[in-house]
């Protein structure tokens, strides 16, 4: 795939046409611009994905599954997170997914103001996380790897250096950095991604009406 080989900045309509075995003019008969093509590529990622029926008893689990699947979709092709961040999902093909996500929030009982913002918050988290992963893939490729693995070849060494550095800071000036030095840098991107999701989901759960009622009664 041209995007995987050359990246978003290096991909041209001429390269795509050559990949398909057609002329550039023939390609433009189907798409009006590179942005139009990128939007179609992004939409194509959702071909086999269906939103679940909203279940108020499983809303956090459903959002975890949604976010993990979204991350895997973006990781399937180079620079797809950048493409995602540049395109709002308001096409006829993607609106049902947006509707399904909002249904999970509202069925769970989240206030409408929070439900209206939560989808964008989670999508931005996914995009940003995968964007960082893609930057490390590109760095690996520049250092002689093929860039196909999510593993960061020099990450363990860097993590050790960072942990040792934090642990060596003066305790009087940096007590919290020292205390958390062994936890702030981890090997697993999957683990980091899930912890970030848990932070978001627990924050959303705090807006559920029963939580607010308990907080009011306790006060």
Secondary structure by P-SEA (a helix, b strand, c coil): ccccccccccccaaaaaaaacccaaaaaaccccaaaaaaaaaaaccccccccccccccaaaaaaaaaaaaaaaaacccaaaaaaaaccccccccaaaaaaaaaaaaaacccaaaaacaaaaaaaaaaaaaaaaaaaaaaaaaaccccccccccaaaaaaaaaaaaaaaccccccaaaaaaccccccccaaaaaaaaaaaaaaaaaaacaaaaaaaaaac
